[in-house]
């Protein structure tokens, strides 16, 4: 007599199939997002756009900052966050606006897919491509200059936190636009604003006191300082002047306030996405 084995992970005691966990659905959607990303030409544009950032930075006048590092080195380290900034804001706003207008997002919600899985799929995809491209850029820079990040783990944490926050910003933009075309245009405004206030093209110390203090609390500058500290091994959180080389433990301790600011932003942005994200198409 033959028997049929039923996996308990797929079926409950009554023989009915149980729904997969949110984590499993997120991974499935991430795999789908990857396939769609490869086929989507606009997505490749947002993936290659950050490379443009490094062209003006390499040609900017350079001056000694501290140790063997120059202002150009610090700008390039901070510019690594521009990869996740552009990809997170640009890709997430564009693709989700397009899917909302084509009713794809509404069908996903009606079919019972959790919001966390829908948002998590695109966030994991953006993180994956950002980390891969960041590693490639760091490898090229290290080969050219003969230097490597002093703390790659802290650098990875900075990229992860910034990219996650920027993806949520991109998702919020979809609530303000009507379609993918308007998302492409509107997303350039927060991109440019956060790039200019993130300490990438010039230090925050060059801004007027109150302006620099506010910019330091926006969701790019803290991560940019973490990236600069991780790349150089110097405590730059109090400014470049008087920065000192410190050990790994001291570097992580000094970065805790910046990590806290980024985590607060991620929580606030995630709550805002859950509250204001629009699933139905925007009508004229």
Secondary structure, 3 states (H helix, E strand, C coil): CCCCCCCCCCECCCCCECCCCHHHHHHHHHHHHHHHHHHCHHHHHHHHHCHHHHHHHHHCCCCEEECCEEHHHHHHHHHCHHHHHHHHHHHHHHHHHHHHHCCHHHHHHHCCCCHHHHHHHHHHHHHHHHHHHHHHHHHHHHHHHCCCCCCHHHHHHHHHHHHHHHHHHHHHHCCCCCCHHHHHHHHHHHHHHHHHCCCCCCCHHHCCHHHHHHHCCCCCHHHHHHHHHHHHCECCCCCCCCCCECCHHHHHHHHHHHHHHHHHHHHHHHHHHHHHCCCCCCCC
